[in-house]
């Protein structure tokens, strides 16, 4: 997912500089603020990583509306996704962190661990009504430091025309997915496409297979994880998936599906606007198949979290609370989810949203399986993510067996 590029980088790439975050932020954990007032009018600063539409326009509108509701002006700054962590580090050093900071959810624990964020409950922001997965993405040591207005994850897209011609129904289990992929592989069309080619997206797409099979990020060389990677590798080895998946991003996989070169793809709802521009493409979306019938697929949870950095302008805390509450409020959740092809974060909003937006229903139905990538590992997740990526690359390229690749990966993070 940043947590979405929504898109090819729904997830901010954590650079080497991000590893320096705890030491640098500690120095400014109780100082640095950028809010101000002139003539009694309060101006708050906000920072996010949405430089492209639809998010850029959507967040412009959100900050104007939430600022007006709180009786303040919000000065918004959008930083390039690949530069956001570096920017935070610079602001931390200069003690100029913004009043409101929107972070890719896997990076929150790094910032919270440094003491740079305030618990939202201390500000009076309500944390009720969210599923466990949402709360865990914004929780550090038992306190909630961030909340998501929307959520993003992945599902299985399938070509209705190709399935109909083959007399097939969408698969629900691994065995069915493998059998269908083999039957649908014909000429230049492969049965299934997925992303194995980028450090954030390949593990993101692999996690539903790993987790649902009983694997854990705390032991990536377990038999359950090996079996899941063997399953992916078998799809490539038997020709059901292109050998090119080892180099593909999520955008590449979507391009293959859109061009009719893949009968199925694992991908996110952010591709729907692109797919909708193809009038001859008839597709459906179903949950990612599980190892056994009746299981609930475990899905990595993407999205942005609204946070309140610790600043020296403590007099603005009431206004900050009102703005954050508005950013994660019901009105914002519904409008933003529709604008960006994601789903609301609150449980009570999901069913109606899915019924009103049938193309997103499979994504709302997956909420019971949402899981945080950092819940177990905290700020150690990026290192494990990188190790998983190397194992996926080695296995899909045929350089190592899944077992050997994951064994080496596990050794690299000890």
N, C-alpha and C positions, 0 to 999 in steps of 0.2 A: 500498500500500500500503500512519503508522506502519504502517513497513513495516508495518504494519498499523495505522492504526486497524486493525485487521485488517479493515479495516473502513473506515469512511469516512475515518478518519485513521490508517491503519496507519503513516502517516508524520507525524512531528511537524512542525508548521508552524514553519518557521524565521522567527522574528520579526526585526524590525529590530535588536532588542537583541542578537541572536546575532551580528550583524556586528561587534560590539564585543568578541567573545570573545577573540581573540588577545591584545589589549592588556591586558585585565583579568586573564586567567588567568596571564599571564607572571609577574605579581607573586607568585603563590602556587604556582608550579609545583613548588617543593621544600619547601613547608610546608603546614600546615593540616590536619589529620587529625581524625578523629572517633571513632576506635576507643578503647577504654579497657579497664580491668580493675578488678575489685574482689575482693580476697581471692584473687587468683590466677586468677579466672575472666575470660576475655577476652570482651568484647562488641564486635562489629564492626557498623558501620552500612552500610546498603545503600539505594540509591535507584533507583526506576524510575518509569515513567509508566503503570502498569496500574491504573487506578482502577475498572475495570468487569470483570465476569466474562465469560468464564471465566478470564481472565488473572489477575485480582486474587486469586482463591482459589488458582489454580495456583501463583502465585509465593509466596503465604503458605506453602504446603506445601513448595515447593522450598527456601525459606530455612530452614525448620525442619529439614528432612531434611539439607541440606548443612551447616548449622551443627552439628547433632549429629554428623555424620560427621567434621567438623573439630575437634570438641571445644570449640566456641565458641557463644555466643548471638549471633544476628543481629537487630539492630533495623532493621526494614524501614519505609521511608517511600515512599508512592505519591503522586506529584505529577501534577496534571492534565496531559494531553498537551500542551496549548497553553501551559503554564507551565513546562515542564521546563527549557528553555534559560535562561529568566529566573531560575529558581531556582538553576541551576548558576552563573550569573554572580554572584548574591548570595553564594553560598557561597564562590566564588573570592575575591571581595573581602574576605570575612570570614575567609578561610583555614579554612573548615570543610567542605571537600569530604569526602564519605563514603569509606569504605574500598573499597566496591564500587559501581560506577555502571553501570546498564544504559541504554544510549543507542540511539536510533533510528540505524540504520547510516549514513545519509547525513550525520549530524552528527559522527561520530567524528573525521574528519580535522581538523575545525576545532579540536576539543579537543586532539588529539594535536599539532597544529602549534603550540599554545601551550605545549607542554611540561608539560601537566597530567596526563599519563598515563604509566604505566610500561609498557615492552615486556613482554608476557606471558612471553616466553621468558626474560627476566631473573629471573622469579619461578619458573621451572621448569614452567610450564604447557605441555603438549604441543600443538603445532599440526599434528600429522600426521593424515592421513586425511580432510582436507577438500578439496572441489573448489576449483579456482582462483578461481571467482567468490566463494566464501565468504571465502577468505583475503584477497582484494583489498579487500573491504569494510572489513576491520579493519586494513589495512596502511597505514602512512605512512612514506615514505622508507625503504622496505625492511624495516621492523620491524613486527611484528604487535602491535597495541595492543588488539585486541578480537576476540572469537570469538563466533559465533552458536550458540545451542543448537538453534534451528530456522530454517527458511527459508520465505518466502512469495513467491508470484508469482501470475501470472494465466493463465487459459486461456479456452477458448470453451465456454460452456454452450449446449446446444440442446434444444428441446422435441421429445421423441421422437414424440409423437402428431402434431404438425404436420408433421414430416418424413415420417412414415409415410404420412399422408394425401396428401402431395404426391409420394410415391414417390422421395424424396431420401435420399442418404447424407450424413453430416456432411462439410463441405468440408475440403479439405487445402491448397488454394491460394487466392490472391487472386481469381483468375477464378471459381473455384467458389463462394467466399464471396459475391461480388457477384451471380452468377447465382442462387444459392439465396435470397439476401436479397430479390431482386426477385420471385421466384416465391412467396415466403412472405408478401409484403406484401399484405394483404387487409383491407379495411374499416378497423377500428381497430387492427389488428395490423400492426406493422412487422416487417421481416425481421430487423433486428439493432439492438441497443442498446449504447451505450458511454458512458463519462463524458468530457464535454468541459468541465465547468463548475467545477472547482476547481483551484487553482494547483498542488497536489501530485498530484492524481489524474489530471488530463487528460494531463500529460506522461508519467506512469507508464503509462497505458494506450496512449499513442502510441509509446513506445519500442520495443516489439516490432516494430511496423511500420517504424519508422525504422531501427533497427539491422539487422534481417534483410534490409532492402533495401540495405544497405551504407552507410547514413548514419552520421554521427558527431556526438556532442555538441560536438566541437571545431570543427565547421563546419556550423552549422545551416541555412545557406542553400545547401547543395550540391544538385545535381540529384537525388541519391538521397533527401534529406530532403523536397525539394519534391514528388517523385513520391509519397512516402508520405502527405504531407498532402493531396495532390490526391486520393488514393484515398479517404481519410476524407471529404473534401468531396464527392466524387462520390456516396457513399452517401447523404448528406443531400440533395444536389441532385436525385437521381433518385427520392427518396421512399422508399428502402429503409430509411432511418433517420429517426427523427423530428427535426424542426428543434429540438425541445426538448433534444437531447443537449448543446447549447451551454451549457445551464444545469444539467445533471444531474451529481450525484455518483455514486459507485459504488453507493451505497445506492439512489439513485433508479433507476438502470439495473436493479438487481436487483428492485425493486418492479414495474417494467414487465414484466420477464420472468416474475415470479411471478404477475402478474395476467393473463398470456396476451396481453399487448399487444406483446410482442416474441418472435419465434421463436428468437432467439439473443441472447446477451449476452457481452461480454468482462468477466470479473470474477474474483474470487479465491475460494479454498476456504472462507474465513471465512463465506461466505453459506450454506454447506451446512446448518447447523442450522436456519436460517430456512426454507430451501426444503423441508427434511424435514417441516415442519409443514403442508405443503400436500399432503394425500393424493391429490388428483386431478392433481397435477403430476408428469409422468413426464419426467425429463430425463437427459441424458448430458453428459459432459465430454470434450473432445478438445483437443489443442494448438491454439494460435492458427494459422490458415493462413499459409503463407509465400508470397512472391512467385512462387516456382517450385517445382515438385515436387521432393521429395528434400532440401530445405534443412532445417537445424535452426533452429527459431525461437529468436531471442535475447531473453532475458527479463530484465526488471529484477528485481533481487534485493532483497526486503524482509526485515525482521526486526530483532531487537534484538541488540546486541552487549554481552557482558559485559566490563567494563574495570576496571582497578585504578588509581585516581587516586594521584598522588604525595601522601603525607601525612607529617606529622612523626612519626607513630607507627610508626617503622620496625621496631620489635620485633614487630609483628603480621604481618610479611610472609609468614611460613610459613603462618599460618592463612588469610590472604587467598588465597594460592596454592591451598590445599586447597579452599576454598569455590568459587573460580572454576573449578577443575578439575571440581568436582562439578556446577556449574551447566551446564557444557558437556559433561558426561559422557554416556555412552550411555544410562544409565537415565533421566536427566532428558530427554534428547532424545526418546526414544520416548514417555514419558508426557506430556510437554508438547505434542508434535506432535499426539497423539491428542486432548488436552483442548482445544486451540485450533484444530483443523482446519488445521494447517500440516504441514510435513514435516521429518524430521530433517535436520540440516546435514551429517552425515558420509556420505560416499559408501557405505561398507559397510553402512549401516543402511537405505538408501533402497529397495532392491529388495524386501526382506522386508516393510518397512513398507507399500509399495504393494500387495503381494499380500495382506497382512492387512487392508488398508483400501482396497478396490477403488474407493470413491468418490474417493479421493485419488491413484489411480494415475497419472492424467495429469499431476499436479503433480510426482510423484517422477520421472517420465520426462523432465521438462523440465530436470533438473539440469545436463545437459551444455551447455545454453544460458544458464545463469545468468550475469548480468553485474552488476557494481557500477556504480552511477550516479556514484560519485565517483572511480573508478580513474584516469580521464584528467584530470579537472578538479580533484580535491581539494576544497578549501573554496570553490572558485569555482562548484561545481555549482548552489547555490541561485539564483545570478544567471541562469545559463543556463536553469534550470528555469522561472523566472519569465518569461523571454523567450519560451521555447517555448509557455508557456501563453497569452501574449498573441497569438502567431501563430495558435495553434489557435482561439482565440476569434474573431479577425478573419476567418479563412478559413471557419469553420463558420457564422458569422453572415452571410456574404456581403459584409462590409465591404471585404475585400481579397481578391485572388487568393492562393492558397497561395504563389506565388513572391514577390509583393510583401510579403506578411505576414512571411515568413521573412527576406527581405532587410532589412526594418525591424528585425526582432528581432535579427538578427546585428549590425546597426549599433549597437543599444542596449547591447551588451555589449563593445564594443571599447574 
